[in-house]
Amino acid sequence: MTTSVKPDKPTTRPPRRMPGWAKVLTAVVVVLVVMFAGIRLSLLPGLRDFFGTETHDRSGPALLESIQDMSRYDAASGNFQVVVDLEKDAKYLPDAIRGTRTLYVGAGTVDAYVDLGKLGDQDVTVNDDRTSATLRLPHALLGKPALDPDRSYAVSKQRGLFDRLGDLFSDNPSGEQAVQKLAVKHISEAAKESELIARAETNTTDMLQGLLHSLGFTDVKVTYRT
C-alpha cells in the first residue's frame, strides 16, 4: 500500500505597505517633476503655444453706484516711484525651504487740492466798488496715492519650496497685495515730505487771482487759514 504525499502549498506573504515618509517623499518628487517639466516645455519653441492658455473676459457691465458733487480744486499732482524690497523669513527654516522675497517697483501719483466748498461768507470780503476782494482759504490737502498698473511691476520673486507648493493650491498665487500696500505707504510719506502742498496753494492763488482780475477786480488778496 502506497501513500502519496502532497507537496506543501507555497505560503503567500502579504504585500508590504509603503511607509508614510516614503509616500510623502514620492509625492514631493512627483510635484517637482511636474514643475520642472512645465518649465522645460515653456522654453521649447512651438510647445509653449501648443500648451498655452487663452484669456476670455466675461465680466459683466460696470454699475454706477453713486455720484458725488466735487467742490475741490485739484491744484497740483506729483509723480512718485519707489522700490519695495519685502522679505519674509521663517524662524527655524532656511530660505530655500520656507520664505519669500519680492522686489517691486511701485509708481503712482498723489494729488493736492483745496476744498473750496468749505468757504463761508466770512471768508470772502468784497468792497463796495467791487474792485478789491480778500479770500481766506483752507490749506491744501493731499489725496490718496493711486498706483499706476502700467508703470508698476515686480522685478523679482524668490520663494521657498513650501511657498511654491502652497501656490499650487492657492486662489491667488504670488499675490502682490503686501508690496503694493507698502508702495502706497512709502509714496504717501514721500508726498508729505515734498513741496506738493505748497505748490497746490500757489497754483490755487494764481488761479483765483486770474479769475477775479478777469471779472474786473484790481486788488485780489488770497490767504490761508492758520
PyMOL commands that set and color helices and strands:
alter all, ss='L'
color gray80, all
select helices_A, chain A and resi 20-43+47-50+116-118+121-123+161-168+177-193+196-214
alter helices_A, ss='H'
color red, helices_A
select strands_A, chain A and resi 72-89+99-115+124-126+132-137+141-142+146-147+153-159+219-224
alter strands_A, ss='S'
color yellow, strands_A
deselect
rebuild
show_as cartoon
